[in-house]
Amino acid sequence: MASVSESRSGGLFRGSSMWGQETCDSYLIFPGETSLADWLRALIYFLGLAYCFIGLSAITARFFRSMESVVKQTRKVVEIDPRTKLENVRYEKVWNYAIADITLLAFGTSFPQISLATIDALQNLGEQYAGGLGPGTLVGSAAFDLFPIHAVCVVVPKAGELKKISDLGVWLVELFWSFWAYFWLYVILEVWTPNVVTLWEALLTVLQFGLLLVHAYAQDKRWPYLSIPLGKNERPEEWVPEEADSYNHVDCLDDESPEIVQVSENENNIVDIFSIHSNNGSGPAYHSVPSSEVVESSRDQSFQKLNDVQLLSFWKQQFAEALTLEDKKLRKLDNIYLRHAKIFWQLLLAPWRLMFAFVPPYHIAHGWIAFISSLIFISGIAYVVTKLTDLISCVTGINAYVIAFTALAGGTSWPDLVASKIAAERQTTADSAIANIICSNSVNIYVGIGVPWLIDTAYNFIVYNEPLRIQNASGLSFSLLVFFVTSAGCIAVLILRRVTLGAELGGPRHWAWLTSVYFMMLWLIFVVLSSLKVSDII
């Protein structure tokens, strides 16, 4: 792909004016693109960007399978009874709930933004100013996570059903570190070293992610002096109960017959706009899995006994299903327009499904290989997204910061939305759904901005012995101030719902929808004011 350095200025893009008053010499695939009209190129690139976001929604399905397999991992614990001297064997989960929410769930679903920001930083190594695409996307993603995703989650429970946070202490800790992350970013940009980021500031930003993990774990375990003295209710045994139709885990027999009866990885339920919101019986069915630790351990043992032939058969089945339309489900649709729309959607997804069939089955190594492979594919999509954003800014003249915190923030936050929606739908509490939102915002700053800035500041320190300059820091700082004010309004309503209704999510339908509309209005306020500031209108 041709260089787009001509359209960069300090990490933000100042491309040609609209409709070709200047020529953008950058192209996506072949040089002939530059001969097309700018409006046509802009349309093509926007469609390409949308198709990348569809790819992110498709890889989300495999990402969840691998993530749930990782979280379900158990370990054998043998204890000796001091009186009888007999061995007591029990199986406990390897992952702590709070740590799993912050690392696997929040980090995994925020990986599109993190990889996009990291790629942008690598592309700007040696430049005078830091790239603005990453920070703009991450701040915009924070607003999208807090407002639209809360708006979706609050109406997900059935009418009258209430889902509340069972461990308020952990939520308060996560909320504190989330707000502190954005306050810390504002201090760096405007107070401590205005418009400049030093190596130590970047390093401290990254290290605070470790402090978040330690504090959340201390609160979950109720360590003295490090935890808030609040009680907690028991969360469900399953972190996210399994999905009957699309997961079809191994059906195990007793210990005397560990033979695999059935393993079917149905890829037909790829996360999409038609199936994920279905509540009429045609979409995914959910059920609670028995919480017996013996059942969990026998499942893990059965996965370990899978031989190479069986694993290869699973992998082969992935490719076969990627090339197969959902004939059975299509025949059940009476509406011909909906049937045609679903066929079109499946054809649109087909290239992504075929590509993601290369992700190894999640049965291997407790899902770790599939988990890492999914993140690699997400990074690849993020790389294409950065190139498309360069081109859109170049041919339209739209400030890339505006593109970053609107289109890119919403598109790359799709895995966050799906994760929180599924957790709100399938768990009996609101812990994972809301924790994913809050923790994703923390991860966005400590890792998503911290790591790219650490790369750039370290390079500048070693090569030039200079700090990293931030272009348009005032616009980013203004967005942070707007985010603080609107997020305070969001949290206040969640607290009000807890006091009046007894739960953060669900409740009477009219109140749920009213809350949802309120959250969406807060998001619109953030987007409009930030866009006006970047455009020098306010």
C-alpha positions as CSV (number, residue, x, y, z in Angstrom):
1,M,0.0,0.0,0.0
2,A,1.3,3.4,-0.8
3,S,2.5,5.7,1.9
4,V,0.0,8.2,3.4
5,S,2.7,10.2,5.2
6,E,1.8,13.2,3.0
7,S,-1.6,13.4,4.7
8,R,-0.3,13.2,8.3
9,S,0.4,16.2,10.4
10,G,1.4,15.4,14.0
11,G,-0.5,12.1,14.1
12,L,-3.8,13.6,13.0
13,F,-4.7,13.7,9.3
14,R,-5.2,16.7,7.2
15,G,-6.1,15.4,3.8
16,S,-7.4,17.0,0.7
17,S,-10.5,19.1,0.8
18,M,-13.8,17.5,-0.1
19,W,-14.4,16.2,-3.6
20,G,-10.9,16.5,-4.9
21,Q,-9.7,20.1,-4.7
22,E,-6.4,18.4,-4.0
23,T,-5.3,14.9,-5.1
24,C,-4.7,12.2,-2.6
25,D,-2.0,10.0,-4.0
26,S,-2.5,7.2,-1.4
27,Y,-4.4,4.0,-2.5
28,L,-5.6,0.8,-0.9
29,I,-5.0,-2.0,-3.5
30,F,-3.8,-0.6,-6.8
31,P,-2.6,2.9,-8.1
32,G,-5.7,3.2,-10.4
33,E,-7.7,4.1,-7.4
34,T,-6.3,7.6,-7.4
35,S,-8.0,8.3,-10.8
36,L,-11.4,7.7,-9.3
37,A,-13.5,10.6,-8.1
38,D,-13.0,11.4,-4.4
39,W,-16.6,10.9,-3.5
40,L,-16.5,7.4,-5.0
41,R,-13.2,6.6,-3.3
42,A,-14.7,7.8,0.0
43,L,-17.8,5.6,-0.5
44,I,-15.6,2.5,-1.3
45,Y,-13.4,3.1,1.8
46,F,-16.4,3.6,4.1
47,L,-17.9,0.3,2.8
48,G,-14.6,-1.4,3.4
49,L,-14.5,0.0,6.9
50,A,-18.0,-1.3,7.6
51,Y,-17.0,-4.7,6.2
52,C,-14.1,-4.8,8.6
53,F,-16.5,-4.2,11.5
54,I,-18.6,-7.1,10.3
55,G,-15.4,-9.2,10.4
56,L,-14.9,-8.1,14.1
57,S,-18.5,-9.3,14.9
58,A,-17.8,-12.6,13.2
59,I,-14.5,-13.3,15.1
60,T,-16.3,-12.5,18.3
61,A,-18.1,-15.9,18.2
62,R,-14.9,-17.8,18.2
63,F,-13.4,-15.5,20.7
64,F,-16.2,-16.2,23.2
65,R,-15.8,-20.0,22.8
66,S,-12.1,-19.9,23.5
67,M,-12.6,-17.4,26.4
68,E,-15.2,-19.5,28.1
69,S,-13.0,-22.6,27.7
70,V,-10.1,-20.7,29.4
71,V,-12.3,-19.6,32.3
72,K,-13.8,-23.1,32.8
73,Q,-10.3,-24.5,33.5
74,T,-10.2,-26.3,36.9
75,R,-7.4,-27.7,39.0
76,K,-7.3,-30.7,41.3
77,V,-6.8,-29.9,45.0
78,V,-6.1,-32.7,47.5
79,E,-6.5,-32.0,51.2
80,I,-5.7,-34.4,54.1
81,D,-8.3,-34.6,56.9
82,P,-6.3,-34.1,60.1
83,R,-8.6,-36.5,62.0
84,T,-9.2,-39.3,59.6
85,K,-6.0,-38.9,57.6
86,L,-8.2,-39.4,54.5
87,E,-7.7,-37.5,51.3
88,N,-10.4,-35.1,50.2
89,V,-10.3,-34.3,46.5
90,R,-12.0,-31.3,45.1
91,Y,-11.8,-29.2,41.9
92,E,-11.6,-25.5,41.9
93,K,-11.5,-23.0,39.1
94,V,-8.2,-21.6,38.2
95,W,-9.4,-18.1,37.3
96,N,-10.8,-15.6,39.9
97,Y,-14.0,-13.9,38.8
98,A,-12.7,-10.4,39.2
99,I,-9.4,-11.1,37.4
100,A,-11.2,-12.9,34.6
101,D,-13.5,-10.0,34.1
102,I,-10.6,-7.5,33.8
103,T,-8.1,-9.6,31.9
104,L,-9.9,-12.1,29.6
105,L,-13.2,-10.3,29.1
106,A,-12.3,-6.6,29.2
107,F,-8.8,-6.9,27.7
108,G,-10.0,-9.4,25.0
109,T,-13.0,-7.3,23.9
110,S,-10.9,-4.1,23.9
111,F,-8.2,-5.7,21.8
112,P,-9.4,-4.1,18.6
113,Q,-8.8,-0.6,20.0
114,I,-5.6,-1.7,21.7
115,S,-4.1,-3.2,18.5
116,L,-5.3,-0.3,16.4
117,A,-3.6,2.2,18.8
118,T,-0.4,0.1,18.9
119,I,-0.3,-0.1,15.1
120,D,-0.8,3.6,14.8
121,A,2.1,4.2,17.3
122,L,4.4,1.9,15.3
123,Q,3.6,3.7,12.1
124,N,4.5,7.0,13.8
125,L,7.8,6.0,15.2
126,G,10.3,8.9,14.6
127,E,7.6,11.4,13.9
128,Q,7.6,14.7,15.8
129,Y,4.1,14.1,17.2
130,A,2.3,11.1,18.6
131,G,-0.4,9.5,16.4
132,G,-3.8,10.8,17.2
133,L,-5.8,7.9,15.8
134,G,-5.3,5.6,18.8
135,P,-6.1,8.0,21.6
136,G,-9.1,9.4,19.7
137,T,-10.5,5.9,19.2
138,L,-9.9,4.9,22.8
139,V,-11.5,8.0,24.3
140,G,-14.5,7.6,21.9
141,S,-14.6,3.9,22.8
142,A,-14.9,4.8,26.4
143,A,-17.9,6.9,25.7
144,F,-19.5,4.2,23.5
145,D,-18.9,1.6,26.2
146,L,-20.4,3.6,29.0
147,F,-23.4,5.0,27.2
148,P,-24.7,2.9,24.2
149,I,-23.6,-0.4,25.8
150,H,-25.3,0.4,29.1
151,A,-28.3,1.5,27.0
152,V,-28.5,-2.0,25.4
153,C,-27.8,-3.9,28.6
154,V,-30.5,-2.1,30.7
155,V,-33.3,-3.4,28.3
156,V,-31.9,-6.9,27.7
157,P,-33.5,-8.6,30.8
158,K,-37.1,-9.7,30.3
159,A,-39.9,-7.3,31.4
160,G,-39.9,-7.0,35.1
161,E,-36.7,-9.0,35.6
162,L,-34.1,-7.3,37.8
163,K,-30.4,-8.0,37.6
164,K,-28.1,-6.3,40.1
165,I,-24.4,-6.2,40.9
166,S,-23.8,-8.9,43.5
167,D,-20.4,-7.5,44.6
168,L,-20.6,-3.7,45.0
169,G,-17.2,-3.6,46.5
170,V,-15.4,-4.9,43.4
171,W,-17.6,-2.7,41.2
172,L,-16.6,0.4,43.2
173,V,-12.9,-0.5,42.9
174,E,-13.2,-1.0,39.2
175,L,-15.2,2.3,38.9
176,F,-12.5,4.2,40.8
177,W,-9.7,2.9,38.6
178,S,-11.8,3.7,35.5
179,F,-12.4,7.3,36.5
180,W,-8.8,7.7,37.7
181,A,-7.5,6.5,34.4
182,Y,-9.1,9.3,32.5
183,F,-8.3,11.9,35.2
184,W,-4.7,10.7,35.0
185,L,-4.7,11.1,31.2
186,Y,-6.0,14.7,31.7
187,V,-3.3,15.5,34.2
188,I,-0.6,14.3,31.7
189,L,-2.0,16.3,28.9
190,E,-2.8,19.6,30.7
191,V,-1.3,19.8,34.1
192,W,1.9,17.8,34.7
193,T,3.7,18.2,31.3
194,P,1.2,20.0,29.0
195,N,1.1,18.7,25.4
196,V,4.0,16.3,26.1
197,V,4.3,12.7,27.4
198,T,7.5,11.6,29.0
199,L,8.9,8.1,29.3
200,W,8.1,7.9,33.0
201,E,4.5,9.1,32.5
202,A,4.0,6.4,29.9
203,L,5.6,3.8,32.1
204,L,3.5,4.8,35.1
205,T,0.3,4.6,32.9
206,V,1.1,0.9,32.1
207,L,2.0,0.0,35.6
208,Q,-1.3,1.2,36.9
209,F,-3.0,-1.7,35.1
210,G,-1.2,-4.0,37.5
211,L,-2.4,-2.0,40.5
212,L,-5.9,-2.3,39.2
213,L,-5.6,-6.1,39.1
214,V,-4.1,-6.3,42.6
215,H,-6.7,-4.0,44.1
216,A,-9.6,-5.8,42.4
217,Y,-8.3,-9.2,43.6
218,A,-7.8,-7.8,47.1
219,Q,-11.3,-6.5,47.1
220,D,-12.7,-9.8,45.9
221,K,-10.8,-11.7,48.6
222,R,-11.6,-8.9,51.2
223,W,-8.0,-8.4,52.2
224,P,-7.8,-6.1,55.3
225,Y,-6.7,-2.5,54.7
226,L,-6.9,-2.9,50.9
227,S,-10.6,-3.6,50.5
228,I,-13.9,-1.8,51.1
229,P,-15.8,-3.3,54.0
230,L,-18.9,-4.3,52.0
231,G,-20.5,-7.7,51.9
232,K,-21.2,-9.6,48.7
233,N,-23.7,-12.0,47.4
234,E,-22.6,-15.2,45.7
235,R,-22.3,-15.0,42.0
236,P,-23.5,-17.9,39.8
237,E,-21.1,-20.9,39.6
238,E,-20.7,-20.4,35.8
239,W,-18.9,-17.2,34.8
240,V,-21.0,-17.2,31.6
241,P,-23.4,-20.2,31.4
242,E,-23.0,-22.2,28.2
243,E,-25.1,-21.7,25.1
244,A,-27.0,-24.8,24.2
245,D,-27.3,-24.4,20.5
246,S,-24.0,-22.9,19.5
247,Y,-21.6,-24.5,21.9
248,N,-22.7,-28.1,22.2
249,H,-19.9,-29.1,24.5
250,V,-18.6,-32.6,24.9
251,D,-21.2,-34.9,26.5
252,C,-19.3,-37.0,29.0
253,L,-20.1,-40.3,30.4
254,D,-19.0,-41.5,33.8
255,D,-15.4,-42.2,34.8
256,E,-15.6,-45.8,33.6
257,S,-16.5,-44.7,30.1
258,P,-14.7,-41.5,29.2
259,E,-15.5,-42.0,25.5
260,I,-16.6,-38.9,23.7
261,V,-20.2,-39.3,22.7
262,Q,-20.7,-36.1,20.7
263,V,-18.8,-33.0,19.9
264,S,-20.3,-30.6,17.6
265,E,-19.1,-27.0,17.1
266,N,-21.9,-25.4,15.3
267,E,-20.6,-22.3,13.6
268,N,-23.9,-21.4,12.2
269,N,-24.6,-19.1,15.1
270,I,-22.0,-16.6,14.2
271,V,-22.8,-13.4,16.1
272,D,-24.8,-11.2,13.8
273,I,-27.6,-8.7,13.8
274,F,-30.2,-11.3,12.9
275,S,-29.5,-14.0,15.6
276,I,-28.0,-12.2,18.6
277,H,-31.2,-10.2,19.3
278,S,-33.7,-13.0,18.6
279,N,-36.0,-13.7,21.5
280,N,-38.8,-15.6,19.7
281,G,-37.3,-19.1,19.9
282,S,-35.5,-19.0,16.6
283,G,-32.3,-17.6,18.0
284,P,-29.7,-19.0,20.4
285,A,-31.2,-20.9,23.4
286,Y,-29.5,-20.4,26.8
287,H,-29.4,-22.7,29.8
288,S,-27.6,-23.1,33.0
289,V,-25.0,-25.8,33.2
290,P,-24.8,-28.0,36.3
291,S,-22.5,-26.5,38.8
292,S,-21.0,-29.7,40.0
293,E,-17.2,-29.5,40.2
294,V,-17.1,-33.2,39.3
295,V,-18.9,-32.6,36.0
296,E,-16.4,-29.7,35.3
297,S,-13.4,-31.9,36.0
298,S,-14.7,-34.8,33.9
299,R,-15.2,-32.4,31.0
300,D,-11.7,-31.1,31.3
301,Q,-10.3,-34.6,31.5
302,S,-12.3,-35.6,28.4
303,F,-10.9,-32.6,26.5
304,Q,-7.4,-33.7,27.4
305,K,-8.1,-37.2,26.1
306,L,-9.1,-36.0,22.6
307,N,-6.7,-37.4,20.2
308,D,-5.2,-35.8,17.1
309,V,-7.7,-37.5,14.8
310,Q,-10.6,-36.1,16.6
311,L,-9.1,-32.6,16.8
312,L,-8.5,-32.7,13.1
313,S,-12.1,-33.7,12.5
314,F,-13.2,-30.7,14.5
315,W,-11.0,-28.4,12.4
316,K,-12.3,-30.0,9.2
317,Q,-15.9,-29.5,10.4
318,Q,-15.1,-25.8,11.0
319,F,-14.3,-25.4,7.3
320,A,-17.3,-27.4,6.2
321,E,-19.7,-25.3,8.3
322,A,-18.0,-22.0,7.1
323,L,-19.0,-22.9,3.5
324,T,-22.6,-24.1,4.4
325,L,-25.7,-21.9,4.6
326,E,-28.2,-22.4,7.4
327,D,-30.7,-24.2,5.3
328,K,-32.8,-25.5,8.2
329,K,-33.2,-22.1,9.8
330,L,-33.9,-20.5,6.5
331,R,-36.7,-22.9,5.7
332,K,-38.3,-21.9,9.0
333,L,-38.6,-18.3,8.0
334,D,-42.0,-17.5,6.6
335,N,-41.1,-13.9,5.7
336,I,-39.5,-14.0,2.2
337,Y,-37.8,-10.6,2.7
338,L,-36.3,-11.7,6.0
339,R,-35.2,-15.0,4.4
340,H,-33.5,-13.1,1.5
341,A,-31.9,-10.7,4.0
342,K,-30.5,-13.5,6.0
343,I,-29.1,-15.3,2.9
344,F,-27.4,-12.0,1.9
345,W,-26.0,-11.6,5.4
346,Q,-24.6,-15.2,5.3
347,L,-23.0,-14.6,1.9
348,L,-21.5,-11.4,3.3
349,L,-20.1,-13.3,6.3
350,A,-18.9,-16.3,4.2
351,P,-15.3,-14.9,3.5
352,W,-14.8,-14.0,7.2
353,R,-16.2,-17.4,8.3
354,L,-13.8,-19.2,6.0
355,M,-10.9,-17.1,7.1
356,F,-11.7,-17.7,10.8
357,A,-12.0,-21.4,10.3
358,F,-8.2,-21.4,10.5
359,V,-8.6,-20.6,14.2
360,P,-7.8,-23.9,16.0
361,P,-10.6,-25.7,17.8
362,Y,-11.2,-24.3,21.3
363,H,-10.8,-27.8,22.8
364,I,-7.0,-27.5,22.6
365,A,-5.0,-26.4,25.6
366,H,-8.2,-25.2,27.5
367,G,-8.9,-22.8,24.7
368,W,-5.7,-20.8,24.9
369,I,-4.5,-21.4,21.4
370,A,-7.9,-20.4,19.9
371,F,-8.0,-17.3,22.3
372,I,-4.5,-16.1,21.1
373,S,-5.3,-16.9,17.4
374,S,-8.5,-14.9,17.7
375,L,-6.6,-11.9,19.0
376,I,-4.1,-12.2,16.1
377,F,-7.0,-12.1,13.6
378,I,-8.4,-9.0,15.4
379,S,-5.0,-7.3,15.1
380,G,-5.0,-8.0,11.4
381,I,-8.4,-6.4,10.9
382,A,-7.3,-3.4,13.1
383,Y,-4.3,-2.9,10.7
384,V,-6.6,-2.7,7.7
385,V,-8.9,-0.3,9.6
386,T,-6.0,2.1,10.3
387,K,-5.2,2.1,6.5
388,L,-8.8,2.7,5.6
389,T,-9.1,5.6,8.1
390,D,-6.0,7.2,6.6
391,L,-7.6,7.1,3.2
392,I,-11.0,8.3,4.3
393,S,-9.4,11.3,6.0
394,C,-7.1,11.9,3.0
395,V,-9.9,11.9,0.3
396,T,-12.6,13.7,2.4
397,G,-10.6,16.1,4.5
398,I,-12.5,15.0,7.6
399,N,-10.4,15.4,10.7
400,A,-9.3,11.9,11.6
401,Y,-10.0,12.6,15.3
402,V,-13.7,12.9,14.5
403,I,-13.6,9.6,12.5
404,A,-11.7,8.0,15.4
405,F,-14.2,8.7,18.3
406,T,-17.3,8.1,16.2
407,A,-17.0,5.5,13.5
408,L,-13.9,3.7,14.7
409,A,-14.9,3.8,18.4
410,G,-18.3,2.3,17.6
411,G,-17.0,-0.3,15.2
412,T,-14.1,-1.5,17.3
413,S,-16.3,-1.6,20.4
414,W,-18.7,-4.1,18.9
415,P,-17.1,-7.0,20.8
416,D,-17.6,-5.0,24.0
417,L,-21.3,-4.6,23.2
418,V,-21.7,-8.3,22.3
419,A,-19.9,-9.4,25.5
420,S,-21.9,-7.2,27.8
421,K,-25.2,-8.1,26.1
422,I,-24.5,-11.8,26.3
423,A,-23.5,-11.5,30.0
424,A,-26.5,-9.4,30.8
425,E,-28.8,-11.9,29.0
426,R,-27.3,-15.1,30.4
427,Q,-26.1,-14.4,33.9
428,T,-28.4,-14.0,36.9
429,T,-26.4,-10.9,38.0
430,A,-25.2,-7.8,36.4
431,D,-21.5,-8.2,37.5
432,S,-19.9,-9.3,34.3
433,A,-22.0,-7.1,32.0
434,I,-21.2,-3.9,33.8
435,A,-17.7,-5.0,34.8
436,N,-16.8,-5.4,31.1
437,I,-17.9,-1.9,30.4
438,I,-16.1,-0.3,33.4
439,C,-12.9,-2.5,33.1
440,S,-12.7,-2.0,29.3
441,N,-12.5,1.7,29.9
442,S,-9.6,1.2,32.3
443,V,-7.9,-1.1,29.9
444,N,-8.3,1.4,27.2
445,I,-6.1,3.9,29.0
446,Y,-3.6,1.8,31.0
447,V,-2.9,-0.6,28.1
448,G,-4.5,0.9,25.0
449,I,-2.9,4.3,25.4
450,G,-0.1,3.4,27.8
451,V,1.6,0.8,25.7
452,P,1.7,2.8,22.4
453,W,2.9,5.9,24.3
454,L,5.5,3.7,26.0
455,I,6.7,2.5,22.6
456,D,6.9,6.0,21.2
457,T,8.4,7.7,24.3
458,A,11.1,4.9,24.6
459,Y,12.0,5.3,20.9
460,N,12.2,9.1,21.2
461,F,14.2,8.9,24.4
462,I,16.8,6.5,23.0
463,V,17.1,8.0,19.5
464,Y,16.4,11.7,20.1
465,N,16.5,12.1,23.9
466,E,13.3,14.1,23.7
467,P,9.8,13.6,25.1
468,L,6.8,12.7,22.9
469,R,4.7,15.6,21.8
470,I,0.9,15.4,21.5
471,Q,-0.8,17.1,18.6
472,N,-4.3,18.6,19.4
473,A,-3.9,17.8,23.1
474,S,-6.5,20.5,23.8
475,G,-9.1,18.7,21.8
476,L,-8.4,15.4,23.5
477,S,-8.5,17.2,26.9
478,F,-11.8,18.8,26.1
479,S,-13.3,15.4,25.2
480,L,-12.1,14.1,28.5
481,L,-13.8,16.9,30.4
482,V,-17.1,16.2,28.5
483,F,-16.7,12.5,29.2
484,F,-16.3,13.2,33.0
485,V,-19.4,15.2,33.2
486,T,-21.6,12.9,31.1
487,S,-20.2,9.7,32.8
488,A,-21.1,11.2,36.2
489,G,-24.7,11.5,34.9
490,C,-24.6,7.9,33.8
491,I,-23.3,6.5,37.1
492,A,-25.8,8.7,39.1
493,V,-28.7,7.1,37.2
494,L,-27.3,3.6,37.9
495,I,-27.1,4.4,41.6
496,L,-30.6,5.8,41.5
497,R,-31.9,2.6,39.9
498,R,-30.2,0.5,42.6
499,V,-31.8,2.6,45.3
500,T,-35.3,2.8,43.8
501,L,-35.6,-0.4,41.8
502,G,-33.1,-2.6,43.6
503,A,-31.0,-3.3,40.5
504,E,-29.0,-1.7,37.8
505,L,-30.4,-3.6,34.8
506,G,-33.9,-4.5,33.8
507,G,-37.0,-3.7,35.8
508,P,-40.3,-2.3,34.5
509,R,-40.2,-2.0,30.8
510,H,-41.0,1.7,30.6
511,W,-38.3,2.6,33.1
512,A,-35.8,0.4,31.3
513,W,-36.4,2.1,28.0
514,L,-36.4,5.6,29.6
515,T,-33.0,4.8,31.1
516,S,-31.8,3.5,27.7
517,V,-32.8,6.7,25.9
518,Y,-31.2,8.8,28.6
519,F,-27.8,7.0,28.1
520,M,-28.0,7.4,24.3
521,M,-28.6,11.2,24.8
522,L,-25.5,11.4,26.9
523,W,-23.5,9.7,24.2
524,L,-24.9,12.2,21.5
525,I,-23.9,15.1,23.8
526,F,-20.3,13.7,24.0
527,V,-20.0,13.2,20.3
528,V,-21.5,16.5,19.2
529,L,-19.5,18.6,21.7
530,S,-16.2,16.8,20.9
531,S,-16.8,17.1,17.2
532,L,-17.5,20.8,17.5
533,K,-14.3,21.4,19.5
534,V,-12.1,19.5,17.1
535,S,-13.6,21.5,14.2
536,D,-12.7,24.7,16.1
537,I,-16.4,25.7,16.2
538,I,-16.4,26.0,20.0
